[in-house]
């Protein structure tokens, strides 16, 4: 694992502040609705854990694991569900918790899949969004930060399963991947 990064895009302090703001928005929007937060594994685990601790209304958590990257750095567009939800979401208010929206292909598939299960609503909360890479138009109600077209790691985001444990989000130098 390297210790030098091109740039730290978002510090631990900035991330914590933004996560708190997102939690307030979700708390206000879902009063009395007992939302189900669906964490997309593995990248969103840190974000979800911090977010749910800041939400002050009743909510539940569940987890999904999907794959569209394999060991590559670009989405293949072919999505496989590796771990499905344990909960029945029919009639529930669902919030998909994502680490980053890049091409939007994986999230688009996931939304369609979850909407087919007849929830009351499906919204998205993503820590990061990279609009310059979007291949499909995807609505995201809650966004932490917009990031430029660079490869980022930290706070759950990885490169070949490394760097998830960083407390900040940094740009990985191109020579590393």
N, C-alpha and C positions, 0 to 999 in steps of 0.2 A: 504494500500500500504506500502510495506517495504521500508526502507531507506538504508539497508545494502545489498550489492551485493557481490558475490564471488570475482568478478574482473571486472574492467572496461576494456573492450577489445579495444575500440576505443573512443578516446576523441572527444569533439566537434571540437577542432582545427584540429585533424587528419581527421575527416569526412569532414569538410569544404574544406580542402586542396585537398582531393581525389575527391570530387564532382567537384571542379574547373578543375582538370585534366581531368576528364571524359567529362566535357562540352567542353573542348578544342578539345578532340579527336572527339567528335560528330560533332562539328562545322567544323572541317577540313574534315571529311569524307562525310558530307552532304551539302557541298557548292552547292548552286543552286538547291537543291533537295526538299526543303520545307517538311521535315519529319513530320510525325504525331506521337507524343509521346503518347502512351497508358499506362496510369497509372493503375496498378492493385490495387484496393481499398481493404482495407483501409491502409494497411501497407506502401505502397510506396508513400503516399501523401507528407510527409515531404521531402523525397528524390527528388521526381518529382518537387516540388515547388522550392527547392534550385537549382536543376539541370537546369531547364528551365530558371531561372533568369541569369544563367551563360552562356548559349548558345547564341552566337552572330549572328546567322543566323535566317531567317524566319522559324518558325515552328508552329505547331498547337498541341493542347492537346485534348485528349478525355479520358474517364474513363470506366473501366470495373470492376465489382465486381464478384468474383468467390468464391466458397466455396468447400473445400475438407477436412476441419478439423473439422467443428462443434465446439464443446468445447474441443476437444482432443488436444494433443500436437503432434500427428503424423498424417500425411495425410492418409486419408482413400483410396485415389486413385479414388474415385468417385467424379467427378467434376460437379458442378452445376453453370450455369451462372445466377447470381442474378441481374446484371445490364449489359446490352449489350452496345456496342458503339452507339453513335448518328450519327457518320460520316460514309459515304460509303468509304471503303478503297481500292476499286478497282483501280489499277494502282498507288497507293500511296506507299511511302517508310515509313514503320511502324517500330517504335522502341518500344518494350514492356518494360516498366519500372517496375521492380520488387524490392521488399525489400530484399528477400532472396530466394535462390534456395536451397532447402533441398533435398527431394527425386527426384525432377524433374518431378514428375507425373502431377502436376497441370500445370506447364509451358509447358510440352509436349502436353497436351490436348489443351491448349490455342493456342499454335503455329499452331497446325493442324487446329483448328477451324478458325483462322485468315487467314492461307494460302488458305483455301477453298474459301475465298472471293476475290481471285485474286489480291492481292497487288503486286506492283513491287518488294518489298522485305520485309522481316520480320527479324529483329534482336532483340537481347535482351540486356538490360542494367540492371544489378542487383547490388544493393549496396553490398550485401553479397552473398557468395556461400559457401556451406558446402559439399565439394566433398565426404567426408567419408560416407555420408548418401544417395548418389545417387543410385536410383533404375533404372533409364533410362539415357542413354547418351544424354546430352543436351548441345548444343553449345551456348555459351554466349560470344558475341563479346566484351562487356564492363563490367568489373567487378571491383567493388570498393575494397573489401577486401575478403580474404579467412578466414573462421572461423573454429575452431575445432568443434567437435561434442559435443556442449554444448547448453543449451537453453538460447537464448539471447533476451533481451528486450531493448527498447529505440529507439529513432529516428524513430518512426512509428511502430516498432515491439512491439507486445503486448503479454500478457498472460491474457486471459479472459477480454480483452478490457482495461487492465491497463498498465501503463508504456509507452504508445506511446509518451507522451510529454517530455520524458527525452531528453536532448540535446546530450547525449552520448549513446554508446551501451555497455551494461553490461551483465554479466552472472547471471542469476537468480538461486539462491540456490535451489537444488533439493527438499528440504523440503517444498518449496513454491508451488510446483505443483504436 
